[in-house]
Amino acid sequence: MDYDKLIERLHKEAYGSDIEELLLESATALFTLRAENEKLRTELEQAKQERDAAIDCIYKIMEEENK
């Protein structure tokens, strides 16, 4: 979905006869964005956990080398 075009239509047609279709498209776009946002948050959390695990591993290797 082209969000820029949808936003433009919202601005132009907010008071048009086509309002039900426009509202449905807007709701669908918001739902899609929310789902994509949640997926990205999950991926970010996973990346943070992997980063933290890698940092812990590096510290353990450094400790072993200093013994």
CHARMM internal coordinates of N, CA and C (Angstrom, degrees):
IC EDIT
DIST 1 N 1 CA 1.4520
DIST 1 CA 1 C 1.5300
ANGL 1 N 1 CA 1 C 108.51
DIST 1 C 2 N 1.2945
ANGL 1 CA 1 C 2 N 116.21
DIHE 1 N 1 CA 1 C 2 N 135.19
DIST 2 N 2 CA 1.4610
ANGL 1 C 2 N 2 CA 122.02
DIHE 1 CA 1 C 2 N 2 CA 178.56
DIST 2 CA 2 C 1.5313
ANGL 2 N 2 CA 2 C 108.56
DIHE 1 C 2 N 2 CA 2 C -87.25
DIST 2 C 3 N 1.3085
ANGL 2 CA 2 C 3 N 115.64
DIHE 2 N 2 CA 2 C 3 N 101.26
DIST 3 N 3 CA 1.4628
ANGL 2 C 3 N 3 CA 120.77
DIHE 2 CA 2 C 3 N 3 CA -175.32
DIST 3 CA 3 C 1.5181
ANGL 3 N 3 CA 3 C 112.55
DIHE 2 C 3 N 3 CA 3 C -66.86
DIST 3 C 4 N 1.3188
ANGL 3 CA 3 C 4 N 116.68
DIHE 3 N 3 CA 3 C 4 N -34.23
DIST 4 N 4 CA 1.4674
ANGL 3 C 4 N 4 CA 119.46
DIHE 3 CA 3 C 4 N 4 CA 179.12
DIST 4 CA 4 C 1.5281
ANGL 4 N 4 CA 4 C 110.86
DIHE 3 C 4 N 4 CA 4 C -63.41
DIST 4 C 5 N 1.3350
ANGL 4 CA 4 C 5 N 115.91
DIHE 4 N 4 CA 4 C 5 N -42.09
DIST 5 N 5 CA 1.4699
ANGL 4 C 5 N 5 CA 119.28
DIHE 4 CA 4 C 5 N 5 CA 178.52
DIST 5 CA 5 C 1.5238
ANGL 5 N 5 CA 5 C 110.60
DIHE 4 C 5 N 5 CA 5 C -65.81
DIST 5 C 6 N 1.3208
ANGL 5 CA 5 C 6 N 116.76
DIHE 5 N 5 CA 5 C 6 N -39.22
DIST 6 N 6 CA 1.4603
ANGL 5 C 6 N 6 CA 120.05
DIHE 5 CA 5 C 6 N 6 CA 178.20
DIST 6 CA 6 C 1.5249
ANGL 6 N 6 CA 6 C 110.96
DIHE 5 C 6 N 6 CA 6 C -62.90
DIST 6 C 7 N 1.2971
ANGL 6 CA 6 C 7 N 116.92
DIHE 6 N 6 CA 6 C 7 N -44.19
DIST 7 N 7 CA 1.4669
ANGL 6 C 7 N 7 CA 120.90
DIHE 6 CA 6 C 7 N 7 CA 178.20
DIST 7 CA 7 C 1.5208
ANGL 7 N 7 CA 7 C 110.12
DIHE 6 C 7 N 7 CA 7 C -61.27
DIST 7 C 8 N 1.3257
ANGL 7 CA 7 C 8 N 115.91
DIHE 7 N 7 CA 7 C 8 N -43.30
DIST 8 N 8 CA 1.4636
ANGL 7 C 8 N 8 CA 120.13
DIHE 7 CA 7 C 8 N 8 CA 178.74
DIST 8 CA 8 C 1.5318
ANGL 8 N 8 CA 8 C 110.35
DIHE 7 C 8 N 8 CA 8 C -61.13
DIST 8 C 9 N 1.3311
ANGL 8 CA 8 C 9 N 116.43
DIHE 8 N 8 CA 8 C 9 N -43.82
DIST 9 N 9 CA 1.4728
ANGL 8 C 9 N 9 CA 119.75
DIHE 8 CA 8 C 9 N 9 CA 177.89
DIST 9 CA 9 C 1.5151
ANGL 9 N 9 CA 9 C 111.49
DIHE 8 C 9 N 9 CA 9 C -62.79
DIST 9 C 10 N 1.3173
ANGL 9 CA 9 C 10 N 116.42
DIHE 9 N 9 CA 9 C 10 N -39.12
DIST 10 N 10 CA 1.4644
ANGL 9 C 10 N 10 CA 119.62
DIHE 9 CA 9 C 10 N 10 CA 178.68
DIST 10 CA 10 C 1.5215
ANGL 10 N 10 CA 10 C 110.63
DIHE 9 C 10 N 10 CA 10 C -59.11
DIST 10 C 11 N 1.3124
ANGL 10 CA 10 C 11 N 115.46
DIHE 10 N 10 CA 10 C 11 N -43.10
DIST 11 N 11 CA 1.4651
ANGL 10 C 11 N 11 CA 119.53
DIHE 10 CA 10 C 11 N 11 CA 179.39
DIST 11 CA 11 C 1.5283
ANGL 11 N 11 CA 11 C 111.86
DIHE 10 C 11 N 11 CA 11 C -66.58
DIST 11 C 12 N 1.3349
ANGL 11 CA 11 C 12 N 116.10
DIHE 11 N 11 CA 11 C 12 N -41.76
DIST 12 N 12 CA 1.4647
ANGL 11 C 12 N 12 CA 120.21
DIHE 11 CA 11 C 12 N 12 CA -175.49
DIST 12 CA 12 C 1.5169
ANGL 12 N 12 CA 12 C 113.46
DIHE 11 C 12 N 12 CA 12 C -78.64
DIST 12 C 13 N 1.3445
ANGL 12 CA 12 C 13 N 117.31
DIHE 12 N 12 CA 12 C 13 N -37.07
DIST 13 N 13 CA 1.4491
ANGL 12 C 13 N 13 CA 120.51
DIHE 12 CA 12 C 13 N 13 CA -169.64
DIST 13 CA 13 C 1.5220
ANGL 13 N 13 CA 13 C 114.23
DIHE 12 C 13 N 13 CA 13 C -110.54
DIST 13 C 14 N 1.2785
ANGL 13 CA 13 C 14 N 117.62
DIHE 13 N 13 CA 13 C 14 N 15.38
DIST 14 N 14 CA 1.4591
ANGL 13 C 14 N 14 CA 120.06
DIHE 13 CA 13 C 14 N 14 CA -175.95
DIST 14 CA 14 C 1.5230
ANGL 14 N 14 CA 14 C 111.97
DIHE 13 C 14 N 14 CA 14 C -55.59
DIST 14 C 15 N 1.3160
ANGL 14 CA 14 C 15 N 117.12
DIHE 14 N 14 CA 14 C 15 N -30.38
DIST 15 N 15 CA 1.4587
ANGL 14 C 15 N 15 CA 120.64
DIHE 14 CA 14 C 15 N 15 CA -178.57
DIST 15 CA 15 C 1.5273
ANGL 15 N 15 CA 15 C 112.14
DIHE 14 C 15 N 15 CA 15 C -111.21
DIST 15 C 16 N 1.3423
ANGL 15 CA 15 C 16 N 116.75
DIHE 15 N 15 CA 15 C 16 N 16.83
DIST 16 N 16 CA 1.4605
ANGL 15 C 16 N 16 CA 120.29
DIHE 15 CA 15 C 16 N 16 CA -177.91
DIST 16 CA 16 C 1.5200
ANGL 16 N 16 CA 16 C 112.53
DIHE 15 C 16 N 16 CA 16 C -82.96
DIST 16 C 17 N 1.3045
ANGL 16 CA 16 C 17 N 115.72
DIHE 16 N 16 CA 16 C 17 N 177.25
DIST 17 N 17 CA 1.4625
ANGL 16 C 17 N 17 CA 122.03
DIHE 16 CA 16 C 17 N 17 CA -179.07
DIST 17 CA 17 C 1.5233
ANGL 17 N 17 CA 17 C 111.92
DIHE 16 C 17 N 17 CA 17 C -76.80
DIST 17 C 18 N 1.2731
ANGL 17 CA 17 C 18 N 117.03
DIHE 17 N 17 CA 17 C 18 N -9.85
DIST 18 N 18 CA 1.4564
ANGL 17 C 18 N 18 CA 125.55
DIHE 17 CA 17 C 18 N 18 CA -171.21
DIST 18 CA 18 C 1.5416
ANGL 18 N 18 CA 18 C 110.36
DIHE 17 C 18 N 18 CA 18 C -98.47
DIST 18 C 19 N 1.3171
ANGL 18 CA 18 C 19 N 117.38
DIHE 18 N 18 CA 18 C 19 N 21.18
DIST 19 N 19 CA 1.4596
ANGL 18 C 19 N 19 CA 121.44
DIHE 18 CA 18 C 19 N 19 CA -168.44
DIST 19 CA 19 C 1.5317
ANGL 19 N 19 CA 19 C 113.81
DIHE 18 C 19 N 19 CA 19 C -64.02
DIST 19 C 20 N 1.3189
ANGL 19 CA 19 C 20 N 118.56
DIHE 19 N 19 CA 19 C 20 N -35.42
DIST 20 N 20 CA 1.4669
ANGL 19 C 20 N 20 CA 119.98
DIHE 19 CA 19 C 20 N 20 CA -178.86
DIST 20 CA 20 C 1.5286
ANGL 20 N 20 CA 20 C 111.55
DIHE 19 C 20 N 20 CA 20 C -63.45
DIST 20 C 21 N 1.3348
ANGL 20 CA 20 C 21 N 115.76
DIHE 20 N 20 CA 20 C 21 N -45.25
DIST 21 N 21 CA 1.4704
ANGL 20 C 21 N 21 CA 119.92
DIHE 20 CA 20 C 21 N 21 CA 178.63
DIST 21 CA 21 C 1.5234
ANGL 21 N 21 CA 21 C 110.20
DIHE 20 C 21 N 21 CA 21 C -63.45
DIST 21 C 22 N 1.3119
ANGL 21 CA 21 C 22 N 116.18
DIHE 21 N 21 CA 21 C 22 N -42.30
DIST 22 N 22 CA 1.4569
ANGL 21 C 22 N 22 CA 121.12
DIHE 21 CA 21 C 22 N 22 CA -179.68
DIST 22 CA 22 C 1.5293
ANGL 22 N 22 CA 22 C 110.76
DIHE 21 C 22 N 22 CA 22 C -62.92
DIST 22 C 23 N 1.3135
ANGL 22 CA 22 C 23 N 117.30
DIHE 22 N 22 CA 22 C 23 N -42.74
DIST 23 N 23 CA 1.4611
ANGL 22 C 23 N 23 CA 121.10
DIHE 22 CA 22 C 23 N 23 CA 178.51
DIST 23 CA 23 C 1.5306
ANGL 23 N 23 CA 23 C 111.19
DIHE 22 C 23 N 23 CA 23 C -64.82
DIST 23 C 24 N 1.3137
ANGL 23 CA 23 C 24 N 116.49
DIHE 23 N 23 CA 23 C 24 N -40.39
DIST 24 N 24 CA 1.4637
ANGL 23 C 24 N 24 CA 120.42
DIHE 23 CA 23 C 24 N 24 CA 178.01
DIST 24 CA 24 C 1.5241
ANGL 24 N 24 CA 24 C 110.74
DIHE 23 C 24 N 24 CA 24 C -63.23
DIST 24 C 25 N 1.3175
ANGL 24 CA 24 C 25 N 117.15
DIHE 24 N 24 CA 24 C 25 N -45.73
DIST 25 N 25 CA 1.4669
ANGL 24 C 25 N 25 CA 120.94
DIHE 24 CA 24 C 25 N 25 CA 177.93
DIST 25 CA 25 C 1.5223
ANGL 25 N 25 CA 25 C 110.84
DIHE 24 C 25 N 25 CA 25 C -61.61
DIST 25 C 26 N 1.3243
ANGL 25 CA 25 C 26 N 116.43
DIHE 25 N 25 CA 25 C 26 N -40.30
DIST 26 N 26 CA 1.4648
ANGL 25 C 26 N 26 CA 120.75
DIHE 25 CA 25 C 26 N 26 CA 179.81
DIST 26 CA 26 C 1.5206
ANGL 26 N 26 CA 26 C 111.01
DIHE 25 C 26 N 26 CA 26 C -65.18
DIST 26 C 27 N 1.3233
ANGL 26 CA 26 C 27 N 116.17
DIHE 26 N 26 CA 26 C 27 N -43.87
DIST 27 N 27 CA 1.4608
ANGL 26 C 27 N 27 CA 120.10
DIHE 26 CA 26 C 27 N 27 CA 178.71
DIST 27 CA 27 C 1.5266
ANGL 27 N 27 CA 27 C 110.70
DIHE 26 C 27 N 27 CA 27 C -63.05
DIST 27 C 28 N 1.3218
ANGL 27 CA 27 C 28 N 116.56
DIHE 27 N 27 CA 27 C 28 N -41.18
DIST 28 N 28 CA 1.4644
ANGL 27 C 28 N 28 CA 121.00
DIHE 27 CA 27 C 28 N 28 CA 178.15
DIST 28 CA 28 C 1.5217
ANGL 28 N 28 CA 28 C 110.65
DIHE 27 C 28 N 28 CA 28 C -62.90
DIST 28 C 29 N 1.3290
ANGL 28 CA 28 C 29 N 116.71
DIHE 28 N 28 CA 28 C 29 N -42.87
DIST 29 N 29 CA 1.4661
ANGL 28 C 29 N 29 CA 120.86
DIHE 28 CA 28 C 29 N 29 CA 179.22
DIST 29 CA 29 C 1.5208
ANGL 29 N 29 CA 29 C 110.72
DIHE 28 C 29 N 29 CA 29 C -63.46
DIST 29 C 30 N 1.3164
ANGL 29 CA 29 C 30 N 117.26
DIHE 29 N 29 CA 29 C 30 N -42.63
DIST 30 N 30 CA 1.4664
ANGL 29 C 30 N 30 CA 120.61
DIHE 29 CA 29 C 30 N 30 CA 178.76
DIST 30 CA 30 C 1.5220
ANGL 30 N 30 CA 30 C 110.98
DIHE 29 C 30 N 30 CA 30 C -63.97
DIST 30 C 31 N 1.3254
ANGL 30 CA 30 C 31 N 116.76
DIHE 30 N 30 CA 30 C 31 N -41.62
DIST 31 N 31 CA 1.4561
ANGL 30 C 31 N 31 CA 120.86
DIHE 30 CA 30 C 31 N 31 CA 177.79
DIST 31 CA 31 C 1.5309
ANGL 31 N 31 CA 31 C 110.43
DIHE 30 C 31 N 31 CA 31 C -60.68
DIST 31 C 32 N 1.3339
ANGL 31 CA 31 C 32 N 115.80
DIHE 31 N 31 CA 31 C 32 N -44.55
DIST 32 N 32 CA 1.4645
ANGL 31 C 32 N 32 CA 120.93
DIHE 31 CA 31 C 32 N 32 CA 179.70
DIST 32 CA 32 C 1.5252
ANGL 32 N 32 CA 32 C 111.01
DIHE 31 C 32 N 32 CA 32 C -63.50
DIST 32 C 33 N 1.3193
ANGL 32 CA 32 C 33 N 116.45
DIHE 32 N 32 CA 32 C 33 N -44.76
DIST 33 N 33 CA 1.4653
ANGL 32 C 33 N 33 CA 120.10
DIHE 32 CA 32 C 33 N 33 CA 178.64
DIST 33 CA 33 C 1.5237
ANGL 33 N 33 CA 33 C 111.71
DIHE 32 C 33 N 33 CA 33 C -62.24
DIST 33 C 34 N 1.3263
ANGL 33 CA 33 C 34 N 116.51
DIHE 33 N 33 CA 33 C 34 N -40.38
DIST 34 N 34 CA 1.4612
ANGL 33 C 34 N 34 CA 119.91
DIHE 33 CA 33 C 34 N 34 CA 179.00
DIST 34 CA 34 C 1.5201
ANGL 34 N 34 CA 34 C 110.29
DIHE 33 C 34 N 34 CA 34 C -62.89
DIST 34 C 35 N 1.3308
ANGL 34 CA 34 C 35 N 117.38
DIHE 34 N 34 CA 34 C 35 N -43.23
DIST 35 N 35 CA 1.4643
ANGL 34 C 35 N 35 CA 121.27
DIHE 34 CA 34 C 35 N 35 CA 179.30
DIST 35 CA 35 C 1.5307
ANGL 35 N 35 CA 35 C 111.00
DIHE 34 C 35 N 35 CA 35 C -64.66
DIST 35 C 36 N 1.3255
ANGL 35 CA 35 C 36 N 116.83
DIHE 35 N 35 CA 35 C 36 N -42.43
DIST 36 N 36 CA 1.4706
ANGL 35 C 36 N 36 CA 120.47
DIHE 35 CA 35 C 36 N 36 CA 178.46
DIST 36 CA 36 C 1.5237
ANGL 36 N 36 CA 36 C 110.54
DIHE 35 C 36 N 36 CA 36 C -64.72
DIST 36 C 37 N 1.3245
ANGL 36 CA 36 C 37 N 116.51
DIHE 36 N 36 CA 36 C 37 N -39.36
DIST 37 N 37 CA 1.4556
ANGL 36 C 37 N 37 CA 121.22
DIHE 36 CA 36 C 37 N 37 CA 179.31
DIST 37 CA 37 C 1.5332
ANGL 37 N 37 CA 37 C 110.66
DIHE 36 C 37 N 37 CA 37 C -63.20
DIST 37 C 38 N 1.3201
ANGL 37 CA 37 C 38 N 116.34
DIHE 37 N 37 CA 37 C 38 N -43.50
DIST 38 N 38 CA 1.4668
ANGL 37 C 38 N 38 CA 120.00
DIHE 37 CA 37 C 38 N 38 CA 179.00
DIST 38 CA 38 C 1.5239
ANGL 38 N 38 CA 38 C 110.98
DIHE 37 C 38 N 38 CA 38 C -63.76
DIST 38 C 39 N 1.3254
ANGL 38 CA 38 C 39 N 116.43
DIHE 38 N 38 CA 38 C 39 N -40.50
DIST 39 N 39 CA 1.4690
ANGL 38 C 39 N 39 CA 120.11
DIHE 38 CA 38 C 39 N 39 CA 177.60
DIST 39 CA 39 C 1.5226
ANGL 39 N 39 CA 39 C 110.38
DIHE 38 C 39 N 39 CA 39 C -61.55
DIST 39 C 40 N 1.3286
ANGL 39 CA 39 C 40 N 116.75
DIHE 39 N 39 CA 39 C 40 N -43.85
DIST 40 N 40 CA 1.4643
ANGL 39 C 40 N 40 CA 120.23
DIHE 39 CA 39 C 40 N 40 CA 179.21
DIST 40 CA 40 C 1.5244
ANGL 40 N 40 CA 40 C 111.80
DIHE 39 C 40 N 40 CA 40 C -65.51
DIST 40 C 41 N 1.3257
ANGL 40 CA 40 C 41 N 117.01
DIHE 40 N 40 CA 40 C 41 N -37.52
DIST 41 N 41 CA 1.4749
ANGL 40 C 41 N 41 CA 119.80
DIHE 40 CA 40 C 41 N 41 CA 177.19
DIST 41 CA 41 C 1.5224
ANGL 41 N 41 CA 41 C 110.25
DIHE 40 C 41 N 41 CA 41 C -62.84
DIST 41 C 42 N 1.3366
ANGL 41 CA 41 C 42 N 116.24
DIHE 41 N 41 CA 41 C 42 N -41.89
DIST 42 N 42 CA 1.4671
ANGL 41 C 42 N 42 CA 120.44
DIHE 41 CA 41 C 42 N 42 CA 178.29
DIST 42 CA 42 C 1.5230
ANGL 42 N 42 CA 42 C 110.52
DIHE 41 C 42 N 42 CA 42 C -62.69
DIST 42 C 43 N 1.3380
ANGL 42 CA 42 C 43 N 116.42
DIHE 42 N 42 CA 42 C 43 N -44.71
DIST 43 N 43 CA 1.4666
ANGL 42 C 43 N 43 CA 120.09
DIHE 42 CA 42 C 43 N 43 CA 179.43
DIST 43 CA 43 C 1.5282
ANGL 43 N 43 CA 43 C 110.94
DIHE 42 C 43 N 43 CA 43 C -63.96
DIST 43 C 44 N 1.3250
ANGL 43 CA 43 C 44 N 116.73
DIHE 43 N 43 CA 43 C 44 N -38.46
DIST 44 N 44 CA 1.4637
ANGL 43 C 44 N 44 CA 120.65
DIHE 43 CA 43 C 44 N 44 CA 177.94
DIST 44 CA 44 C 1.5240
ANGL 44 N 44 CA 44 C 110.63
DIHE 43 C 44 N 44 CA 44 C -63.57
DIST 44 C 45 N 1.3255
ANGL 44 CA 44 C 45 N 117.12
DIHE 44 N 44 CA 44 C 45 N -44.21
DIST 45 N 45 CA 1.4603
ANGL 44 C 45 N 45 CA 120.88
DIHE 44 CA 44 C 45 N 45 CA 179.20
DIST 45 CA 45 C 1.5230
ANGL 45 N 45 CA 45 C 110.89
DIHE 44 C 45 N 45 CA 45 C -61.77
DIST 45 C 46 N 1.3290
ANGL 45 CA 45 C 46 N 116.40
DIHE 45 N 45 CA 45 C 46 N -41.83
DIST 46 N 46 CA 1.4635
ANGL 45 C 46 N 46 CA 120.26
DIHE 45 CA 45 C 46 N 46 CA 178.10
DIST 46 CA 46 C 1.5297
ANGL 46 N 46 CA 46 C 110.47
DIHE 45 C 46 N 46 CA 46 C -63.55
DIST 46 C 47 N 1.3221
ANGL 46 CA 46 C 47 N 117.03
DIHE 46 N 46 CA 46 C 47 N -42.32
DIST 47 N 47 CA 1.4699
ANGL 46 C 47 N 47 CA 120.70
DIHE 46 CA 46 C 47 N 47 CA 179.55
DIST 47 CA 47 C 1.5277
ANGL 47 N 47 CA 47 C 110.37
DIHE 46 C 47 N 47 CA 47 C -63.43
DIST 47 C 48 N 1.3331
ANGL 47 CA 47 C 48 N 117.43
DIHE 47 N 47 CA 47 C 48 N -39.22
DIST 48 N 48 CA 1.4700
ANGL 47 C 48 N 48 CA 120.61
DIHE 47 CA 47 C 48 N 48 CA 177.83
DIST 48 CA 48 C 1.5212
ANGL 48 N 48 CA 48 C 110.91
DIHE 47 C 48 N 48 CA 48 C -63.57
DIST 48 C 49 N 1.3326
ANGL 48 CA 48 C 49 N 116.30
DIHE 48 N 48 CA 48 C 49 N -41.99
DIST 49 N 49 CA 1.4628
ANGL 48 C 49 N 49 CA 119.86
DIHE 48 CA 48 C 49 N 49 CA 179.10
DIST 49 CA 49 C 1.5246
ANGL 49 N 49 CA 49 C 111.16
DIHE 48 C 49 N 49 CA 49 C -64.44
DIST 49 C 50 N 1.3276
ANGL 49 CA 49 C 50 N 116.52
DIHE 49 N 49 CA 49 C 50 N -41.43
DIST 50 N 50 CA 1.4635
ANGL 49 C 50 N 50 CA 120.22
DIHE 49 CA 49 C 50 N 50 CA 178.14
DIST 50 CA 50 C 1.5212
ANGL 50 N 50 CA 50 C 110.96
DIHE 49 C 50 N 50 CA 50 C -65.51
DIST 50 C 51 N 1.3392
ANGL 50 CA 50 C 51 N 116.72
DIHE 50 N 50 CA 50 C 51 N -39.61
DIST 51 N 51 CA 1.4638
ANGL 50 C 51 N 51 CA 120.90
DIHE 50 CA 50 C 51 N 51 CA 177.32
DIST 51 CA 51 C 1.5232
ANGL 51 N 51 CA 51 C 110.32
DIHE 50 C 51 N 51 CA 51 C -61.83
DIST 51 C 52 N 1.3345
ANGL 51 CA 51 C 52 N 116.36
DIHE 51 N 51 CA 51 C 52 N -46.43
DIST 52 N 52 CA 1.4648
ANGL 51 C 52 N 52 CA 120.64
DIHE 51 CA 51 C 52 N 52 CA -179.46
DIST 52 CA 52 C 1.5294
ANGL 52 N 52 CA 52 C 110.94
DIHE 51 C 52 N 52 CA 52 C -62.06
DIST 52 C 53 N 1.3320
ANGL 52 CA 52 C 53 N 116.46
DIHE 52 N 52 CA 52 C 53 N -39.91
DIST 53 N 53 CA 1.4628
ANGL 52 C 53 N 53 CA 120.26
DIHE 52 CA 52 C 53 N 53 CA 178.48
DIST 53 CA 53 C 1.5280
ANGL 53 N 53 CA 53 C 110.50
DIHE 52 C 53 N 53 CA 53 C -64.70
DIST 53 C 54 N 1.3252
ANGL 53 CA 53 C 54 N 117.12
DIHE 53 N 53 CA 53 C 54 N -40.07
DIST 54 N 54 CA 1.4691
ANGL 53 C 54 N 54 CA 120.71
DIHE 53 CA 53 C 54 N 54 CA 178.99
DIST 54 CA 54 C 1.5292
ANGL 54 N 54 CA 54 C 110.67
DIHE 53 C 54 N 54 CA 54 C -65.82
DIST 54 C 55 N 1.3228
ANGL 54 CA 54 C 55 N 116.91
DIHE 54 N 54 CA 54 C 55 N -40.60
DIST 55 N 55 CA 1.4731
ANGL 54 C 55 N 55 CA 120.55
DIHE 54 CA 54 C 55 N 55 CA 178.20
DIST 55 CA 55 C 1.5180
ANGL 55 N 55 CA 55 C 110.12
DIHE 54 C 55 N 55 CA 55 C -63.40
DIST 55 C 56 N 1.3413
ANGL 55 CA 55 C 56 N 117.18
DIHE 55 N 55 CA 55 C 56 N -44.07
DIST 56 N 56 CA 1.4692
ANGL 55 C 56 N 56 CA 120.50
DIHE 55 CA 55 C 56 N 56 CA 177.75
DIST 56 CA 56 C 1.5247
ANGL 56 N 56 CA 56 C 110.64
DIHE 55 C 56 N 56 CA 56 C -59.90
DIST 56 C 57 N 1.3131
ANGL 56 CA 56 C 57 N 116.22
DIHE 56 N 56 CA 56 C 57 N -40.83
DIST 57 N 57 CA 1.4626
ANGL 56 C 57 N 57 CA 120.85
DIHE 56 CA 56 C 57 N 57 CA 179.64
DIST 57 CA 57 C 1.5314
ANGL 57 N 57 CA 57 C 110.55
DIHE 56 C 57 N 57 CA 57 C -63.49
DIST 57 C 58 N 1.3041
ANGL 57 CA 57 C 58 N 117.09
DIHE 57 N 57 CA 57 C 58 N -42.29
DIST 58 N 58 CA 1.4724
ANGL 57 C 58 N 58 CA 121.35
DIHE 57 CA 57 C 58 N 58 CA 178.89
DIST 58 CA 58 C 1.5223
ANGL 58 N 58 CA 58 C 110.25
DIHE 57 C 58 N 58 CA 58 C -61.98
DIST 58 C 59 N 1.3254
ANGL 58 CA 58 C 59 N 116.78
DIHE 58 N 58 CA 58 C 59 N -44.27
DIST 59 N 59 CA 1.4695
ANGL 58 C 59 N 59 CA 120.03
DIHE 58 CA 58 C 59 N 59 CA 179.15
DIST 59 CA 59 C 1.5234
ANGL 59 N 59 CA 59 C 111.40
DIHE 58 C 59 N 59 CA 59 C -62.78
DIST 59 C 60 N 1.3305
ANGL 59 CA 59 C 60 N 117.54
DIHE 59 N 59 CA 59 C 60 N -39.31
DIST 60 N 60 CA 1.4581
ANGL 59 C 60 N 60 CA 120.64
DIHE 59 CA 59 C 60 N 60 CA 178.42
DIST 60 CA 60 C 1.5217
ANGL 60 N 60 CA 60 C 111.16
DIHE 59 C 60 N 60 CA 60 C -64.95
DIST 60 C 61 N 1.3094
ANGL 60 CA 60 C 61 N 116.88
DIHE 60 N 60 CA 60 C 61 N -40.80
DIST 61 N 61 CA 1.4664
ANGL 60 C 61 N 61 CA 121.08
DIHE 60 CA 60 C 61 N 61 CA 178.32
DIST 61 CA 61 C 1.5263
ANGL 61 N 61 CA 61 C 109.41
DIHE 60 C 61 N 61 CA 61 C -63.93
DIST 61 C 62 N 1.3210
ANGL 61 CA 61 C 62 N 117.10
DIHE 61 N 61 CA 61 C 62 N -43.91
DIST 62 N 62 CA 1.4702
ANGL 61 C 62 N 62 CA 120.78
DIHE 61 CA 61 C 62 N 62 CA 179.25
DIST 62 CA 62 C 1.5217
ANGL 62 N 62 CA 62 C 111.44
DIHE 61 C 62 N 62 CA 62 C -63.08
DIST 62 C 63 N 1.3259
ANGL 62 CA 62 C 63 N 117.29
DIHE 62 N 62 CA 62 C 63 N -39.47
DIST 63 N 63 CA 1.4704
ANGL 62 C 63 N 63 CA 120.57
DIHE 62 CA 62 C 63 N 63 CA 178.37
DIST 63 CA 63 C 1.5219
ANGL 63 N 63 CA 63 C 110.79
DIHE 62 C 63 N 63 CA 63 C -64.07
DIST 63 C 64 N 1.3429
ANGL 63 CA 63 C 64 N 116.33
DIHE 63 N 63 CA 63 C 64 N -42.08
DIST 64 N 64 CA 1.4640
ANGL 63 C 64 N 64 CA 120.45
DIHE 63 CA 63 C 64 N 64 CA 178.69
DIST 64 CA 64 C 1.5217
ANGL 64 N 64 CA 64 C 111.36
DIHE 63 C 64 N 64 CA 64 C -63.29
DIST 64 C 65 N 1.3189
ANGL 64 CA 64 C 65 N 116.63
DIHE 64 N 64 CA 64 C 65 N -37.51
DIST 65 N 65 CA 1.4627
ANGL 64 C 65 N 65 CA 120.09
DIHE 64 CA 64 C 65 N 65 CA -179.15
DIST 65 CA 65 C 1.5261
ANGL 65 N 65 CA 65 C 111.28
DIHE 64 C 65 N 65 CA 65 C -70.86
DIST 65 C 66 N 1.3074
ANGL 65 CA 65 C 66 N 117.80
DIHE 65 N 65 CA 65 C 66 N -27.39
DIST 66 N 66 CA 1.4760
ANGL 65 C 66 N 66 CA 121.50
DIHE 65 CA 65 C 66 N 66 CA -177.78
DIST 66 CA 66 C 1.5082
ANGL 66 N 66 CA 66 C 112.55
DIHE 65 C 66 N 66 CA 66 C -86.43
DIST 66 C 67 N 1.3259
ANGL 66 CA 66 C 67 N 119.67
DIHE 66 N 66 CA 66 C 67 N -3.03
DIST 67 N 67 CA 1.4777
ANGL 66 C 67 N 67 CA 122.26
DIHE 66 CA 66 C 67 N 67 CA 178.98
DIST 67 CA 67 C 1.4804
ANGL 67 N 67 CA 67 C 111.79
DIHE 66 C 67 N 67 CA 67 C -80.83
END
COOR INIT
IC SEED 1 N 1 CA 1 C
IC BUILD
